[in-house]
Amino acid sequence: MSTRRSAFLRGLWAATPFSLVIAPFGLLFGVVGTEAGLDIVEVMGFSIIVIAGAAQFAAVQMMADHAPTLIILATSLAVNLRMAMYSASLTPHLGRAPAGLRALIAYCLVDQTYTASMVEFDRAPEQSLGEKIAFFFGTVLPVCPLWYGSTYVGARLGTKIPPEFALDFAVPITFLAMIAPLLRTPAHIAAAGVSVALSLVLAFMPYNSGLLVAAVAAMVTGAQVEAWTERRRAA
């Protein structure tokens, strides 16, 4: 078996457990989207073009609350700012890929593909560029197509899914499964702690705008703790 094929299969295996929560997560968004008044094309457009579950839920909820368009865009951008950090941390591993391939990687970069890939790249940083690319796209296979498909099913079924199925469990479970393996350094832990604390404290702010403040504060905190840690190491 070639090393690239082996890497692809490792990526596939590493991301497969996420399918247990991706399916109900996508179903839930399909239901929420239709309940908010979106038609099937608009719901699928969200999942295929935006392809960012947390931002999609935030945007649809705010649209249903008739929030100003600027607030919806700002909140969605803030929720997705983590993708810029994901990109920065993946650059040392995948940054030498051809431009077209980098664009495809950027499109497929979601929480689950990032988490599985970074765990692998941190574990074995000596892998070749080809192996790392193959691993990344291995993580995409059980995630992105399932997201599209489950969103479509949820949008088609709509309110026919019984409430006792409690699909909303998938949202917190998904993010707990992704965040836990990444809390490896003081900077990660500090950023997570600040984001959680401020999100709760600022929950009274209109249109979930407290999330914007919490996100910025968490990023600043993480950067400061990282800089402080580096200075201590250099001393």
N, CA and C atoms as a LAMMPS dump frame, in Angstrom:
ITEM: TIMESTEP
0
ITEM: NUMBER OF ATOMS
705
ITEM: BOX BOUNDS ff ff ff
-5.0000000000000000e+02 5.0000000000000000e+02
-5.0000000000000000e+02 5.0000000000000000e+02
-5.0000000000000000e+02 5.0000000000000000e+02
ITEM: ATOMS id mol type element x y z
1 1 1 N 0.843 -1.188 0
2 1 2 C 0 0 0
3 1 3 C 0.88 1.24 0
4 2 1 N 0.59 2.221 -0.887
5 2 2 C 1.397 3.431 -0.956
6 2 3 C 1.239 4.241 0.328
7 3 1 N 2.255 5.079 0.613
8 3 2 C 2.194 5.887 1.831
9 3 3 C 1.037 6.878 1.779
10 4 1 N 0.744 7.414 0.575
11 4 2 C -0.363 8.373 0.466
12 4 3 C -1.706 7.687 0.688
13 5 1 N -1.844 6.497 0.119
14 5 2 C -3.104 5.783 0.33
15 5 3 C -3.263 5.427 1.801
16 6 1 N -2.167 5.031 2.421
17 6 2 C -2.213 4.709 3.845
18 6 3 C -2.593 5.936 4.666
19 7 1 N -2.021 7.101 4.297
20 7 2 C -2.345 8.34 5.007
21 7 3 C -3.814 8.703 4.821
22 8 1 N -4.318 8.531 3.591
23 8 2 C -5.734 8.822 3.322
24 8 3 C -6.643 7.955 4.19
25 9 1 N -6.321 6.671 4.275
26 9 2 C -7.138 5.758 5.071
27 9 3 C -7.052 6.09 6.562
28 10 1 N -5.876 6.532 7.017
29 10 2 C -5.751 6.962 8.421
30 10 3 C -6.631 8.177 8.681
31 11 1 N -6.64 9.116 7.727
32 11 2 C -7.491 10.285 7.876
33 11 3 C -8.966 9.907 7.905
34 12 1 N -9.34 8.992 7.023
35 12 2 C -10.721 8.51 6.98
36 12 3 C -11.118 7.885 8.317
37 13 1 N -10.232 7.08 8.849
38 13 2 C -10.505 6.4 10.117
39 13 3 C -10.551 7.402 11.272
40 14 1 N -9.654 8.399 11.242
41 14 2 C -9.598 9.373 12.333
42 14 3 C -10.856 10.226 12.403
43 15 1 N -11.447 10.544 11.245
44 15 2 C -12.621 11.427 11.227
45 15 3 C -13.94 10.681 11.285
46 16 1 N -13.922 9.371 11.085
47 16 2 C -15.171 8.604 11.062
48 16 3 C -16.012 8.754 12.336
49 17 1 N -15.413 8.781 13.534
50 17 2 C -16.252 8.944 14.74
51 17 3 C -17.091 10.218 14.731
52 18 1 N -16.63 11.253 14.021
53 18 2 C -17.399 12.491 13.974
54 18 3 C -18.735 12.311 13.265
55 19 1 N -18.845 11.263 12.449
56 19 2 C -20.103 11.05 11.733
57 19 3 C -21.259 10.807 12.694
58 20 1 N -20.953 10.334 13.899
59 20 2 C -21.998 10.068 14.89
60 20 3 C -22.71 11.342 15.315
61 21 1 N -22.015 12.483 15.203
62 21 2 C -22.651 13.75 15.576
63 21 3 C -22.91 14.646 14.369
64 22 1 N -22.158 14.43 13.283
65 22 2 C -22.386 15.237 12.082
66 22 3 C -23.793 14.992 11.538
67 23 1 N -24.222 13.743 11.522
68 23 2 C -25.542 13.416 10.961
69 23 3 C -26.671 14.131 11.708
70 24 1 N -26.778 13.99 13.03
71 24 2 C -27.853 14.72 13.722
72 24 3 C -27.661 16.231 13.676
73 25 1 N -26.39 16.699 13.637
74 25 2 C -26.103 18.124 13.536
75 25 3 C -26.675 18.674 12.228
76 26 1 N -26.422 17.975 11.122
77 26 2 C -26.948 18.39 9.828
78 26 3 C -28.464 18.294 9.768
79 27 1 N -29.021 17.205 10.302
80 27 2 C -30.475 17.068 10.358
81 27 3 C -31.105 18.241 11.1
82 28 1 N -30.487 18.594 12.221
83 28 2 C -31.014 19.687 13.029
84 28 3 C -30.979 21 12.269
85 29 1 N -29.886 21.247 11.545
86 29 2 C -29.842 22.504 10.796
87 29 3 C -30.896 22.517 9.694
88 30 1 N -31.093 21.396 9.037
89 30 2 C -32.133 21.336 8.014
90 30 3 C -33.5 21.662 8.576
91 31 1 N -33.788 21.116 9.762
92 31 2 C -35.078 21.382 10.41
93 31 3 C -35.182 22.847 10.815
94 32 1 N -34.123 23.357 11.48
95 32 2 C -34.135 24.747 11.947
96 32 3 C -34.267 25.716 10.775
97 33 1 N -33.564 25.421 9.689
98 33 2 C -33.624 26.288 8.527
99 33 3 C -35.021 26.379 7.934
100 34 1 N -35.686 25.224 7.798
101 34 2 C -37.046 25.234 7.243
102 34 3 C -38.025 25.897 8.201
103 35 1 N -37.827 25.682 9.505
104 35 2 C -38.703 26.325 10.486
105 35 3 C -38.526 27.843 10.469
106 36 1 N -37.329 28.306 10.074
107 36 2 C -37.078 29.742 9.997
108 36 3 C -37.624 30.356 8.72
109 37 1 N -38.192 29.532 7.84
110 37 2 C -38.805 30.043 6.626
111 37 3 C -37.968 29.912 5.377
112 38 1 N -36.818 29.24 5.459
113 38 2 C -35.984 29.055 4.278
114 38 3 C -36.512 27.888 3.449
115 39 1 N -36.389 27.98 2.133
116 39 2 C -36.782 26.851 1.301
117 39 3 C -35.596 25.902 1.149
118 40 1 N -35.793 24.797 0.45
119 40 2 C -34.772 23.76 0.352
120 40 3 C -33.495 24.273 -0.319
121 41 1 N -33.65 25.138 -1.323
122 41 2 C -32.475 25.679 -2.009
123 41 3 C -31.671 26.577 -1.073
124 42 1 N -32.357 27.397 -0.306
125 42 2 C -31.668 28.301 0.624
126 42 3 C -30.98 27.53 1.741
127 43 1 N -31.639 26.506 2.255
128 43 2 C -31.02 25.684 3.305
129 43 3 C -29.773 24.994 2.777
130 44 1 N -29.867 24.394 1.597
131 44 2 C -28.716 23.705 1.028
132 44 3 C -27.619 24.691 0.629
133 45 1 N -28.017 25.888 0.2
134 45 2 C -27.02 26.905 -0.099
135 45 3 C -26.196 27.252 1.116
136 46 1 N -26.858 27.335 2.276
137 46 2 C -26.144 27.575 3.53
138 46 3 C -25.105 26.486 3.764
139 47 1 N -25.536 25.233 3.649
140 47 2 C -24.646 24.127 4.002
141 47 3 C -23.548 23.877 2.972
142 48 1 N -23.809 24.182 1.705
143 48 2 C -22.811 23.924 0.669
144 48 3 C -21.87 25.104 0.47
145 49 1 N -22.402 26.316 0.529
146 49 2 C -21.57 27.5 0.298
147 49 3 C -20.899 27.971 1.58
148 50 1 N -21.686 28.101 2.633
149 50 2 C -21.12 28.565 3.906
150 50 3 C -20.336 27.45 4.577
151 51 1 N -20.892 26.252 4.592
152 51 2 C -20.311 25.053 5.215
153 51 3 C -19.616 25.368 6.539
154 52 1 N -20.392 25.925 7.457
155 52 2 C -19.884 26.27 8.79
156 52 3 C -21.05 26.161 9.762
157 53 1 N -21.19 25.014 10.375
158 53 2 C -22.365 24.722 11.18
159 53 3 C -22.696 25.75 12.235
160 54 1 N -21.717 26.126 13.058
161 54 2 C -21.988 27.058 14.146
162 54 3 C -22.438 28.411 13.613
163 55 1 N -21.764 28.916 12.582
164 55 2 C -22.138 30.205 11.988
165 55 3 C -23.514 30.114 11.339
166 56 1 N -23.826 28.976 10.731
167 56 2 C -25.129 28.805 10.1
168 56 3 C -26.245 28.868 11.137
169 57 1 N -26.07 28.172 12.256
170 57 2 C -27.086 28.198 13.297
171 57 3 C -27.255 29.618 13.85
172 58 1 N -26.127 30.286 14.076
173 58 2 C -26.195 31.656 14.608
174 58 3 C -26.92 32.581 13.643
175 59 1 N -26.597 32.469 12.351
176 59 2 C -27.214 33.345 11.35
177 59 3 C -28.707 33.088 11.225
178 60 1 N -29.1 31.818 11.16
179 60 2 C -30.519 31.493 10.999
180 60 3 C -31.317 31.936 12.22
181 61 1 N -30.754 31.727 13.404
182 61 2 C -31.457 32.142 14.617
183 61 3 C -31.66 33.654 14.624
184 62 1 N -30.63 34.395 14.241
185 62 2 C -30.729 35.855 14.239
186 62 3 C -31.659 36.346 13.129
187 63 1 N -31.682 35.642 12.001
188 63 2 C -32.626 35.994 10.939
189 63 3 C -34.055 35.801 11.422
190 64 1 N -34.289 34.717 12.168
191 64 2 C -35.625 34.471 12.708
192 64 3 C -36.015 35.526 13.738
193 65 1 N -35.011 36.09 14.425
194 65 2 C -35.265 37.148 15.418
195 65 3 C -35.312 38.529 14.786
196 66 1 N -35.176 38.572 13.434
197 66 2 C -35.221 39.839 12.687
198 66 3 C -34.112 40.797 13.121
199 67 1 N -32.94 40.238 13.356
200 67 2 C -31.788 41.069 13.704
201 67 3 C -31.322 41.84 12.472
202 68 1 N -30.696 42.994 12.664
203 68 2 C -30.166 43.762 11.527
204 68 3 C -29.144 42.94 10.746
205 69 1 N -29.128 43.146 9.434
206 69 2 C -28.219 42.379 8.57
207 69 3 C -26.773 42.542 8.997
208 70 1 N -26.378 43.75 9.372
209 70 2 C -24.992 43.997 9.788
210 70 3 C -24.626 43.168 11.009
211 71 1 N -25.546 43.048 11.956
212 71 2 C -25.294 42.254 13.159
213 71 3 C -25.171 40.774 12.799
214 72 1 N -26.021 40.31 11.882
215 72 2 C -25.953 38.909 11.459
216 72 3 C -24.607 38.606 10.819
217 73 1 N -24.169 39.499 9.918
218 73 2 C -22.883 39.299 9.239
219 73 3 C -21.728 39.359 10.225
220 74 1 N -21.764 40.315 11.138
221 74 2 C -20.674 40.465 12.115
222 74 3 C -20.583 39.261 13.036
223 75 1 N -21.738 38.773 13.481
224 75 2 C -21.744 37.609 14.371
225 75 3 C -21.232 36.367 13.646
226 76 1 N -21.695 36.166 12.422
227 76 2 C -21.243 35.005 11.644
228 76 3 C -19.739 35.072 11.403
229 77 1 N -19.243 36.272 11.115
230 77 2 C -17.799 36.437 10.914
231 77 3 C -17.035 36.137 12.19
232 78 1 N -17.544 36.624 13.31
233 78 2 C -16.856 36.383 14.585
234 78 3 C -16.823 34.9 14.914
235 79 1 N -17.944 34.217 14.694
236 79 2 C -17.997 32.78 14.967
237 79 3 C -16.996 32.029 14.095
238 80 1 N -16.81 32.52 12.874
239 80 2 C -15.926 31.826 11.937
240 80 3 C -14.497 32.334 11.942
241 81 1 N -14.171 33.279 12.81
242 81 2 C -12.792 33.773 12.87
243 81 3 C -11.811 32.66 13.224
244 82 1 N -12.323 31.621 13.875
245 82 2 C -11.438 30.517 14.24
246 82 3 C -10.848 29.859 13.003
247 83 1 N -11.533 29.976 11.859
248 83 2 C -11.004 29.379 10.637
249 83 3 C -9.693 30.043 10.217
250 84 1 N -9.554 31.338 10.506
251 84 2 C -8.293 32.023 10.203
252 84 3 C -7.171 31.449 11.056
253 85 1 N -7.48 31.151 12.322
254 85 2 C -6.474 30.55 13.2
255 85 3 C -6.169 29.118 12.77
256 86 1 N -7.205 28.4 12.342
257 86 2 C -6.978 27.052 11.829
258 86 3 C -6.021 27.102 10.634
259 87 1 N -6.273 28.042 9.724
260 87 2 C -5.456 28.158 8.519
261 87 3 C -4.006 28.448 8.878
262 88 1 N -3.819 29.36 9.834
263 88 2 C -2.462 29.727 10.229
264 88 3 C -1.706 28.532 10.804
265 89 1 N -2.395 27.715 11.601
266 89 2 C -1.707 26.576 12.214
267 89 3 C -1.464 25.447 11.225
268 90 1 N -2.266 25.388 10.151
269 90 2 C -2.061 24.355 9.136
270 90 3 C -1.028 24.758 8.088
271 91 1 N -0.739 26.053 7.983
272 91 2 C 0.182 26.529 6.949
273 91 3 C 1.543 25.846 6.97
274 92 1 N 2.168 25.64 8.129
275 92 2 C 3.468 24.939 8.125
276 92 3 C 3.395 23.526 7.546
277 93 1 N 2.227 22.925 7.571
278 93 2 C 2.073 21.549 7.104
279 93 3 C 1.585 21.462 5.659
280 94 1 N 0.659 22.35 5.267
281 94 2 C 0.023 22.259 3.953
282 94 3 C 0.255 23.484 3.077
283 95 1 N 0.997 24.452 3.576
284 95 2 C 1.167 25.712 2.862
285 95 3 C 1.921 25.606 1.55
286 96 1 N 2.669 24.529 1.339
287 96 2 C 3.438 24.376 0.084
288 96 3 C 2.648 23.663 -1.001
289 97 1 N 1.384 23.355 -0.734
290 97 2 C 0.54 22.714 -1.751
291 97 3 C 0.239 23.717 -2.866
292 98 1 N -0.033 23.245 -4.095
293 98 2 C -0.4 24.152 -5.2
294 98 3 C -1.605 25.013 -4.833
295 99 1 N -1.7 26.192 -5.455
296 99 2 C -2.742 27.157 -5.102
297 99 3 C -4.148 26.572 -5.229
298 100 1 N -4.412 25.852 -6.317
299 100 2 C -5.737 25.275 -6.494
300 100 3 C -6.081 24.274 -5.409
301 101 1 N -5.093 23.491 -5.009
302 101 2 C -5.313 22.503 -3.962
303 101 3 C -5.507 23.189 -2.613
304 102 1 N -4.772 24.275 -2.396
305 102 2 C -4.949 25.038 -1.151
306 102 3 C -6.361 25.617 -1.071
307 103 1 N -6.886 26.056 -2.21
308 103 2 C -8.251 26.593 -2.219
309 103 3 C -9.257 25.507 -1.837
310 104 1 N -9.052 24.3 -2.342
311 104 2 C -9.95 23.192 -2.01
312 104 3 C -9.815 22.811 -0.537
313 105 1 N -8.579 22.827 -0.042
314 105 2 C -8.354 22.553 1.38
315 105 3 C -9.071 23.596 2.229
316 106 1 N -8.968 24.875 1.827
317 106 2 C -9.628 25.947 2.57
318 106 3 C -11.14 25.736 2.609
319 107 1 N -11.709 25.318 1.478
320 107 2 C -13.155 25.079 1.434
321 107 3 C -13.547 23.938 2.372
322 108 1 N -12.735 22.897 2.412
323 108 2 C -13.045 21.712 3.225
324 108 3 C -12.588 21.848 4.676
325 109 1 N -12.008 23.003 5.018
326 109 2 C -11.507 23.192 6.375
327 109 3 C -12.662 23.51 7.312
328 110 1 N -13.071 22.527 8.062
329 110 2 C -14.103 22.692 9.078
330 110 3 C -13.522 22.176 10.394
331 111 1 N -14.283 22.323 11.453
332 111 2 C -13.755 21.963 12.775
333 111 3 C -13.251 20.525 12.832
334 112 1 N -14.025 19.618 12.26
335 112 2 C -13.672 18.196 12.38
336 112 3 C -12.438 17.843 11.557
337 113 1 N -12.346 18.365 10.311
338 113 2 C -11.179 18.044 9.494
339 113 3 C -9.919 18.676 10.083
340 114 1 N -10.078 19.866 10.657
341 114 2 C -8.928 20.519 11.291
342 114 3 C -8.454 19.737 12.507
343 115 1 N -9.397 19.394 13.373
344 115 2 C -9.032 18.71 14.617
345 115 3 C -8.305 17.403 14.343
346 116 1 N -8.89 16.566 13.49
347 116 2 C -8.274 15.274 13.183
348 116 3 C -6.908 15.454 12.536
349 117 1 N -6.778 16.437 11.64
350 117 2 C -5.51 16.652 10.938
351 117 3 C -4.43 17.161 11.87
352 118 1 N -4.754 18.121 12.73
353 118 2 C -3.736 18.681 13.617
354 118 3 C -3.247 17.663 14.633
355 119 1 N -4.138 16.824 15.111
356 119 2 C -3.701 15.763 16.028
357 119 3 C -2.686 14.858 15.327
358 120 1 N -2.963 14.518 14.071
359 120 2 C -2.057 13.665 13.297
360 120 3 C -0.748 14.375 12.981
361 121 1 N -0.813 15.637 12.552
362 121 2 C 0.396 16.357 12.161
363 121 3 C 1.286 16.649 13.368
364 122 1 N 0.691 16.888 14.524
365 122 2 C 1.482 17.076 15.742
366 122 3 C 2.132 15.766 16.17
367 123 1 N 1.432 14.674 15.914
368 123 2 C 1.959 13.359 16.297
369 123 3 C 3.114 12.94 15.396
370 124 1 N 2.999 13.242 14.103
371 124 2 C 4.022 12.805 13.143
372 124 3 C 4.326 13.947 12.167
373 125 1 N 5.023 14.999 12.623
374 125 2 C 5.282 16.161 11.766
375 125 3 C 6.238 15.876 10.614
376 126 1 N 6.931 14.751 10.66
377 126 2 C 7.927 14.443 9.625
378 126 3 C 7.311 13.894 8.352
379 127 1 N 6.015 13.71 8.305
380 127 2 C 5.367 13.185 7.101
381 127 3 C 5.595 14.122 5.915
382 128 1 N 5.598 13.557 4.718
383 128 2 C 5.764 14.367 3.514
384 128 3 C 4.514 15.194 3.243
385 129 1 N 4.668 16.201 2.383
386 129 2 C 3.527 17.035 2.025
387 129 3 C 2.412 16.189 1.405
388 130 1 N 2.79 15.263 0.526
389 130 2 C 1.787 14.408 -0.104
390 130 3 C 1.004 13.586 0.902
391 131 1 N 1.696 13.055 1.915
392 131 2 C 1.018 12.267 2.937
393 131 3 C 0.056 13.135 3.752
394 132 1 N 0.494 14.347 4.073
395 132 2 C -0.357 15.233 4.875
396 132 3 C -1.597 15.653 4.1
397 133 1 N -1.422 15.937 2.828
398 133 2 C -2.576 16.293 1.997
399 133 3 C -3.542 15.115 1.901
400 134 1 N -2.991 13.923 1.688
401 134 2 C -3.832 12.727 1.599
402 134 3 C -4.582 12.497 2.903
403 135 1 N -3.888 12.687 4.026
404 135 2 C -4.548 12.508 5.324
405 135 3 C -5.692 13.508 5.47
406 136 1 N -5.416 14.772 5.118
407 136 2 C -6.455 15.797 5.258
408 136 3 C -7.691 15.427 4.461
409 137 1 N -7.519 15.042 3.218
410 137 2 C -8.686 14.713 2.398
411 137 3 C -9.342 13.415 2.84
412 138 1 N -8.595 12.573 3.53
413 138 2 C -9.213 11.406 4.148
414 138 3 C -10.191 11.819 5.235
415 139 1 N -9.845 12.889 5.976
416 139 2 C -10.759 13.366 7.026
417 139 3 C -12.002 14.027 6.442
418 140 1 N -11.889 14.521 5.204
419 140 2 C -13.02 15.205 4.575
420 140 3 C -14.135 14.228 4.208
421 141 1 N -13.767 13.028 3.773
422 141 2 C -14.737 12.087 3.209
423 141 3 C -15.882 11.734 4.159
424 142 1 N -15.632 11.446 5.44
425 142 2 C -16.77 11.109 6.299
426 142 3 C -17.463 12.331 6.901
427 143 1 N -17.004 13.539 6.565
428 143 2 C -17.545 14.744 7.191
429 143 3 C -18.404 15.563 6.228
430 144 1 N -17.806 16.079 5.167
431 144 2 C -18.514 17.028 4.3
432 144 3 C -19.696 16.419 3.551
433 145 1 N -19.533 15.278 2.855
434 145 2 C -20.703 14.698 2.171
435 145 3 C -21.843 14.364 3.131
436 146 1 N -21.486 13.905 4.337
437 146 2 C -22.522 13.573 5.322
438 146 3 C -23.239 14.838 5.794
439 147 1 N -22.502 15.936 5.912
440 147 2 C -23.106 17.205 6.302
441 147 3 C -24.139 17.653 5.269
442 148 1 N -23.766 17.567 3.981
443 148 2 C -24.702 17.954 2.926
444 148 3 C -25.94 17.05 2.942
445 149 1 N -25.686 15.76 2.996
446 149 2 C -26.79 14.803 2.925
447 149 3 C -27.751 14.902 4.099
448 150 1 N -27.207 15.019 5.3
449 150 2 C -28.078 15.092 6.481
450 150 3 C -28.839 16.417 6.517
451 151 1 N -28.218 17.496 6.032
452 151 2 C -28.943 18.772 5.939
453 151 3 C -30.131 18.64 4.998
454 152 1 N -29.902 17.99 3.87
455 152 2 C -30.983 17.809 2.892
456 152 3 C -32.123 16.995 3.496
457 153 1 N -31.784 15.906 4.176
458 153 2 C -32.821 15.065 4.788
459 153 3 C -33.59 15.867 5.831
460 154 1 N -32.864 16.637 6.658
461 154 2 C -33.527 17.444 7.676
462 154 3 C -34.449 18.485 7.076
463 155 1 N -34.004 19.117 5.977
464 155 2 C -34.837 20.123 5.316
465 155 3 C -36.066 19.487 4.689
466 156 1 N -35.916 18.281 4.148
467 156 2 C -37.053 17.596 3.542
468 156 3 C -38.064 17.12 4.59
469 157 1 N -37.548 16.585 5.689
470 157 2 C -38.436 16.066 6.724
471 157 3 C -39.05 17.184 7.553
472 158 1 N -38.251 18.254 7.78
473 158 2 C -38.744 19.397 8.542
474 158 3 C -39.251 19.003 9.91
475 159 1 N -40.442 19.448 10.235
476 159 2 C -41.008 19.208 11.565
477 159 3 C -41.542 17.791 11.736
478 160 1 N -41.376 16.935 10.727
479 160 2 C -41.84 15.559 10.851
480 160 3 C -40.962 14.749 11.8
481 161 1 N -39.747 15.248 12.085
482 161 2 C -38.871 14.546 13.023
483 161 3 C -39.403 14.775 14.434
484 162 1 N -39.744 13.722 15.177
485 162 2 C -40.324 13.891 16.517
486 162 3 C -39.376 14.638 17.453
487 163 1 N -39.872 15.543 18.286
488 163 2 C -39.015 16.297 19.21
489 163 3 C -38.294 15.416 20.208
490 164 1 N -38.872 14.208 20.497
491 164 2 C -38.214 13.324 21.463
492 164 3 C -36.893 12.776 20.945
493 165 1 N -36.631 12.945 19.64
494 165 2 C -35.333 12.53 19.111
495 165 3 C -34.21 13.423 19.632
496 166 1 N -34.56 14.621 20.096
497 166 2 C -33.603 15.544 20.732
498 166 3 C -32.334 15.709 19.9
499 167 1 N -32.486 16.089 18.646
500 167 2 C -31.329 16.249 17.769
501 167 3 C -30.37 17.334 18.241
502 168 1 N -30.878 18.266 19.054
503 168 2 C -30.014 19.37 19.467
504 168 3 C -28.871 18.924 20.372
505 169 1 N -28.897 17.664 20.827
506 169 2 C -27.767 17.17 21.613
507 169 3 C -26.482 17.187 20.802
508 170 1 N -26.603 17.128 19.479
509 170 2 C -25.424 17.015 18.62
510 170 3 C -24.561 18.265 18.646
511 171 1 N -25.154 19.417 18.906
512 171 2 C -24.385 20.659 18.852
513 171 3 C -23.322 20.71 19.952
514 172 1 N -23.692 20.607 21.242
515 172 2 C -22.639 20.635 22.271
516 172 3 C -21.694 19.444 22.211
517 173 1 N -22.228 18.251 21.881
518 173 2 C -21.384 17.07 21.817
519 173 3 C -20.322 17.227 20.74
520 174 1 N -20.706 17.782 19.595
521 174 2 C -19.754 17.983 18.502
522 174 3 C -18.584 18.853 18.946
523 175 1 N -18.899 19.974 19.565
524 175 2 C -17.831 20.896 19.924
525 175 3 C -17.008 20.4 21.11
526 176 1 N -17.614 19.685 22.028
527 176 2 C -16.831 19.091 23.116
528 176 3 C -15.845 18.066 22.569
529 177 1 N -16.3 17.264 21.605
530 177 2 C -15.429 16.24 21.016
531 177 3 C -14.266 16.863 20.268
532 178 1 N -14.477 18.052 19.697
533 178 2 C -13.415 18.701 18.934
534 178 3 C -12.461 19.476 19.829
535 179 1 N -13.009 20.136 20.832
536 179 2 C -12.197 21.026 21.656
537 179 3 C -11.297 20.255 22.612
538 180 1 N -11.831 19.208 23.223
539 180 2 C -11.089 18.495 24.263
540 180 3 C -9.675 18.074 23.838
541 181 1 N -9.486 17.461 22.656
542 181 2 C -8.121 17.043 22.292
543 181 3 C -7.166 18.208 22.03
544 182 1 N -7.705 19.407 21.822
545 182 2 C -6.86 20.552 21.475
546 182 3 C -6.458 21.378 22.68
547 183 1 N -7.015 21.09 23.848
548 183 2 C -6.666 21.858 25.042
549 183 3 C -5.378 21.308 25.648
550 184 1 N -4.267 21.575 24.936
551 184 2 C -2.994 20.968 25.323
552 184 3 C -2.023 21.962 25.963
553 185 1 N -2.235 23.246 25.768
554 185 2 C -1.295 24.249 26.271
555 185 3 C -2.028 25.257 27.146
556 186 1 N -1.286 26 27.975
557 186 2 C -1.934 27.046 28.79
558 186 3 C -2.684 28.066 27.943
559 187 1 N -2.154 28.386 26.749
560 187 2 C -2.831 29.363 25.886
561 187 3 C -4.19 28.843 25.435
562 188 1 N -4.247 27.563 25.049
563 188 2 C -5.521 26.967 24.638
564 188 3 C -6.525 26.997 25.79
565 189 1 N -6.069 26.594 26.965
566 189 2 C -6.965 26.51 28.124
567 189 3 C -7.443 27.896 28.534
568 190 1 N -6.536 28.875 28.519
569 190 2 C -6.906 30.237 28.905
570 190 3 C -7.927 30.824 27.933
571 191 1 N -7.699 30.624 26.64
572 191 2 C -8.628 31.149 25.642
573 191 3 C -10.006 30.507 25.791
574 192 1 N -10.024 29.185 25.995
575 192 2 C -11.299 28.488 26.163
576 192 3 C -12.026 28.97 27.41
577 193 1 N -11.293 29.145 28.509
578 193 2 C -11.902 29.602 29.757
579 193 3 C -12.5 30.989 29.645
580 194 1 N -11.764 31.893 29.012
581 194 2 C -12.259 33.265 28.844
582 194 3 C -13.487 33.288 27.943
583 195 1 N -13.459 32.517 26.86
584 195 2 C -14.604 32.516 25.939
585 195 3 C -15.863 31.992 26.618
586 196 1 N -15.719 30.921 27.398
587 196 2 C -16.878 30.358 28.085
588 196 3 C -17.408 31.339 29.129
589 197 1 N -16.501 31.887 29.94
590 197 2 C -16.917 32.785 31.02
591 197 3 C -17.614 34.032 30.476
592 198 1 N -17.003 34.664 29.481
593 198 2 C -17.603 35.887 28.948
594 198 3 C -18.897 35.617 28.188
595 199 1 N -18.977 34.478 27.51
596 199 2 C -20.219 34.143 26.812
597 199 3 C -21.381 34.04 27.792
598 200 1 N -21.117 33.481 28.969
599 200 2 C -22.164 33.357 29.992
600 200 3 C -22.479 34.698 30.634
601 201 1 N -21.438 35.449 30.964
602 201 2 C -21.634 36.742 31.625
603 201 3 C -22.359 37.732 30.715
604 202 1 N -22.047 37.683 29.425
605 202 2 C -22.604 38.647 28.468
606 202 3 C -23.82 38.105 27.715
607 203 1 N -24.428 37.064 28.249
608 203 2 C -25.586 36.461 27.576
609 203 3 C -26.767 37.424 27.477
610 204 1 N -26.776 38.471 28.309
611 204 2 C -27.881 39.429 28.291
612 204 3 C -27.821 40.358 27.084
613 205 1 N -26.701 40.45 26.392
614 205 2 C -26.556 41.387 25.287
615 205 3 C -27.454 40.977 24.114
616 206 1 N -28.019 41.938 23.407
617 206 2 C -28.972 41.613 22.336
618 206 3 C -28.32 40.92 21.149
619 207 1 N -29.1 40.087 20.482
620 207 2 C -28.69 39.395 19.253
621 207 3 C -27.423 38.547 19.439
622 208 1 N -27.216 38.026 20.652
623 208 2 C -26.025 37.214 20.936
624 208 3 C -24.726 37.961 20.649
625 209 1 N -24.771 39.287 20.71
626 209 2 C -23.567 40.07 20.426
627 209 3 C -22.483 39.873 21.484
628 210 1 N -22.861 39.314 22.632
629 210 2 C -21.856 38.995 23.639
630 210 3 C -20.834 38.003 23.127
631 211 1 N -21.248 37.172 22.158
632 211 2 C -20.311 36.215 21.564
633 211 3 C -19.177 36.924 20.833
634 212 1 N -19.469 38.074 20.242
635 212 2 C -18.431 38.843 19.548
636 212 3 C -17.36 39.289 20.532
637 213 1 N -17.819 39.827 21.657
638 213 2 C -16.885 40.293 22.68
639 213 3 C -16.091 39.121 23.237
640 214 1 N -16.779 38.014 23.513
641 214 2 C -16.114 36.834 24.073
642 214 3 C -15.074 36.279 23.114
643 215 1 N -15.396 36.254 21.824
644 215 2 C -14.463 35.713 20.828
645 215 3 C -13.202 36.551 20.749
646 216 1 N -13.363 37.873 20.7
647 216 2 C -12.193 38.755 20.618
648 216 3 C -11.355 38.646 21.885
649 217 1 N -12.012 38.655 23.035
650 217 2 C -11.286 38.562 24.302
651 217 3 C -10.539 37.238 24.413
652 218 1 N -11.144 36.156 23.945
653 218 2 C -10.494 34.852 24.007
654 218 3 C -9.248 34.816 23.129
655 219 1 N -9.346 35.382 21.928
656 219 2 C -8.186 35.394 21.03
657 219 3 C -7.045 36.224 21.609
658 220 1 N -7.393 37.38 22.181
659 220 2 C -6.368 38.233 22.794
660 220 3 C -5.721 37.511 23.973
661 221 1 N -6.548 36.858 24.779
662 221 2 C -6.024 36.125 25.941
663 221 3 C -5.078 35.008 25.507
664 222 1 N -5.504 34.232 24.524
665 222 2 C -4.656 33.141 24.041
666 222 3 C -3.333 33.641 23.505
667 223 1 N -3.372 34.741 22.735
668 223 2 C -2.136 35.304 22.184
669 223 3 C -1.219 35.808 23.279
670 224 1 N -1.789 36.453 24.296
671 224 2 C -0.975 36.982 25.393
672 224 3 C -0.339 35.865 26.217
673 225 1 N -1.118 34.831 26.487
674 225 2 C -0.565 33.707 27.259
675 225 3 C 0.518 32.998 26.449
676 226 1 N 0.309 32.867 25.144
677 226 2 C 1.324 32.248 24.288
678 226 3 C 2.611 33.065 24.285
679 227 1 N 2.478 34.406 24.193
680 227 2 C 3.656 35.278 24.209
681 227 3 C 4.367 35.194 25.556
682 228 1 N 3.588 35.161 26.624
683 228 2 C 4.182 35.06 27.957
684 228 3 C 4.928 33.735 28.126
685 229 1 N 4.344 32.659 27.61
686 229 2 C 4.984 31.34 27.688
687 229 3 C 6.29 31.313 26.905
688 230 1 N 6.293 31.932 25.714
689 230 2 C 7.511 31.982 24.902
690 230 3 C 8.606 32.774 25.59
691 231 1 N 8.224 33.882 26.238
692 231 2 C 9.229 34.684 26.955
693 231 3 C 9.826 33.895 28.106
694 232 1 N 9.006 33.115 28.784
695 232 2 C 9.514 32.306 29.891
696 232 3 C 10.488 31.243 29.397
697 233 1 N 10.182 30.661 28.256
698 233 2 C 11.07 29.646 27.69
699 233 3 C 12.408 30.246 27.271
700 234 1 N 12.333 31.483 26.737
701 234 2 C 13.557 32.127 26.268
702 234 3 C 14.422 32.64 27.405
703 235 1 N 13.822 32.875 28.562
704 235 2 C 14.557 33.443 29.709
705 235 3 C 15.542 32.437 30.298
